[in-house]
Amino acid sequence: MTKLSIKVAILLTALVLACPITVVASKKAATTKEKFRDCACQNEKTYGIGAGTNFSPRALDAIRSSKIDWLRKELIWSKVEKQPGQYDWTDFDAFVDAAKSRGYKVMAVLIDTPSWAVRDKTLANSPDAHKQIPTPEYWRRFVTAAVTHYRNRVDAWEVGNKPNVPFFFSGSLDDYREVILKEASSAIQKIDGKAIIVAPGLTTRKAAEAATLAALFKPVFAKGGAKATDVVSIHVY
């Protein structure tokens, strides 16, 4: 992946603008250029929505007749791996199976630290443990397990969610880049080179903050952060 080849996708409140990818038959990991070679972003838009926990098969059938091609859903680490090394993919498996059987592309959002995995063990029993910085080793292991399990089924991985908002992530954007983004990106690239890596999902809820939002990208994409990203996501409300 090259810094100059990063594409931009704007994620609205319930609307995901994303690009379909071309599956490249190669023993080597697909490059960003290959992933986007036939990307709809070149000439037209492709649409998606954030799929809530109660997104029923009937609803998936109903919206399939629209121009919606992508479904975005959170893969919650703290629910999947409640105990170290014990994974329960049941709920997300059902979602992915339902989506893929109907021809959707899937974007999974990797979020929420289990209490046992927090880097600062003094915060393990905190009600805010889910937004704490994880132990890098445990985070890398989870991402590796997730991408291995969903290889060739999940088309894009969004790494984290709104890391510039303390309600969602307690660390700094430097922490996000070094621990969350780069560790996850490395694991994804090794296991599924065709998958699109989406980050960082920065957000603003006020028009007046839009100008300052651009400055927040600088620490995220410094020191190798840009090379860890295929698609830049922005959550605009």
Long-range contacts (C-beta under 8 A, 24 or more apart in sequence): 1-31, 1-32, 1-189, 1-197, 1-227, 1-228, 1-229, 1-230, 2-31, 2-32, 2-33, 2-227, 3-221, 3-226, 3-227, 5-31, 5-32, 5-33, 5-36, 6-32, 6-226, 6-229, 6-230, 6-231, 6-232, 7-32, 7-36, 7-39, 7-41, 7-230, 7-231, 7-232, 8-231, 8-232, 8-234, 9-41, 9-198, 9-231, 9-232, 9-233, 9-234, 10-233, 10-234, 10-236, 11-50, 11-72, 11-201, 11-233, 11-234, 11-235, 11-236, 12-235, 12-236, 12-237, 13-235, 13-236, 13-237, 14-49, 14-50, 15-47, 15-48, 15-49, 16-47, 16-48, 16-49, 16-50, 16-70, 16-72, 16-107, 17-45, 17-46, 17-47, 17-48, 18-46, 18-48, 18-69, 18-70, 18-105, 18-107, 18-156, 18-196, 18-198, 18-231, 19-46, 19-196, 19-231, 20-46, 20-69, 20-105, 21-155, 21-194, 21-196, 23-194, 24-194, 28-193, 29-189, 29-193, 29-194, 30-193, 30-194, 32-230, 35-194, 35-196, 35-230, 36-230, 46-70, 48-72, 48-105, 48-107, 51-95, 51-99, 55-95, 57-98, 60-98, 60-99, 60-102, 60-104, 61-102, 64-102, 64-103, 64-104, 68-104, 69-104, 69-105, 70-104, 70-105, 70-106, 70-107, 70-155, 70-156, 71-95, 71-99, 71-104, 71-105, 71-106, 71-107, 72-107, 72-108, 72-109, 72-158, 73-106, 73-107, 73-108, 73-109, 74-108, 74-109, 74-111, 74-112, 74-161, 75-108, 75-109, 75-110, 75-111, 75-146, 76-111, 76-112, 77-110, 77-111, 77-112, 77-113, 77-114, 77-117, 77-134, 77-142, 78-112, 78-113, 78-114, 78-115, 78-129, 78-130, 79-112, 80-142, 80-146, 81-114, 81-117, 81-142, 81-145, 82-114, 83-116, 84-116, 84-117, 84-138, 85-141, 87-145, 87-149, 89-149, 92-150, 96-150, 96-153, 96-154, 100-153, 105-155, 105-156, 106-153, 106-154, 106-155, 106-156, 107-154, 107-155, 107-156, 107-157, 107-158, 107-198, 108-146, 108-150, 108-154, 108-156, 108-157, 108-158, 109-157, 109-158, 109-160, 109-161, 109-201, 110-142, 110-143, 110-146, 110-157, 110-158, 110-159, 110-160, 110-184, 111-160, 111-161, 111-168, 113-139, 117-142, 119-179, 128-170, 131-166, 131-167, 131-168, 131-169, 131-170, 132-170, 132-171, 133-170, 133-171, 133-175, 133-179, 133-180, 134-179, 134-180, 136-179, 136-183, 139-179, 139-180, 139-183, 139-184, 140-183, 140-184, 140-186, 140-187, 143-183, 143-184, 143-187, 143-188, 144-187, 144-190, 144-191, 147-187, 147-188, 147-191, 147-192, 147-195, 148-191, 151-191, 151-192, 151-195, 152-192, 152-194, 154-195, 155-195, 155-196, 156-195, 156-196, 156-197, 156-198, 156-231, 157-184, 157-188, 157-195, 157-196, 157-197, 157-198, 158-198, 158-199, 158-201, 158-233, 159-184, 159-185, 159-197, 159-198, 159-199, 159-200, 159-201, 160-199, 160-200, 160-201, 161-201, 161-235, 162-201, 162-202, 162-203, 162-235, 163-200, 163-201, 163-202, 163-220, 164-200, 164-202, 164-203, 164-213, 164-216, 165-203, 172-219, 173-200, 173-216, 173-219, 173-220, 174-219, 176-200, 176-220, 177-219, 177-220, 177-221, 177-222, 177-223, 177-224, 177-225, 177-228, 178-223, 181-220, 181-225, 181-228, 181-229, 182-224, 182-225, 182-228, 185-228, 185-229, 186-228, 196-230, 196-231, 197-228, 197-229, 197-230, 197-231, 198-229, 198-230, 198-231, 198-232, 198-233, 199-228, 199-229, 199-231, 199-232, 199-233, 200-229, 200-232, 200-233, 201-233, 201-234, 201-235, 202-233, 202-234, 202-235, 203-234, 203-235, 203-236, 203-237, 204-236, 204-237, 205-237, 210-236
